[in-house]
């Protein structure tokens, strides 16, 4: 029987403190129990696929990844990797990656400073690319104008033929649209104010410890429901 419940989680500032911090043993155990209980688990993050593949603590937990804040998706059951941008965006990013103040990702970049914003604008204008620069807790992320985590998540769930209850947990402004459209939305106490204004539940604890609180709440709500 197909699952009718999905749990969507951000990584940095939600499952972990960020940087190279790893999942706690307790949190990993709880996520695996949710998976065993029939939930579809999805990681929705600004990190790219190559980085996520290097993280041993994330292996064998998730059914799918929404990477680069919605630009790309990965489905483990089928091995399908799909990039939700066109060739014009690829040409744009290839040129942007030659600039000096960028941190390259697979299909986009982070900006280490705002000095190259004008150069990016000129490249985009020449190629006819519409883009946005989002401040993700101090990290500037370059995204197509029509892409965000919610767009990527929608495409992932469509390809997985999922219809049902969606619970989402995140901490930053880049998560707001995804959270706003979930059936249950929650955040750790370190969340941005914009996130706190849309969630159903705000944990008194930060990062992964806050997620543990939210998982306990969900488990209680769905007790006996597989």
Order of alpha helices (4+ residues) and beta strands (2+ residues): beta-alpha-beta-alpha-beta-beta-beta-alpha-beta-beta-alpha-beta-beta-alpha-beta-alpha-beta-alpha-beta-alpha
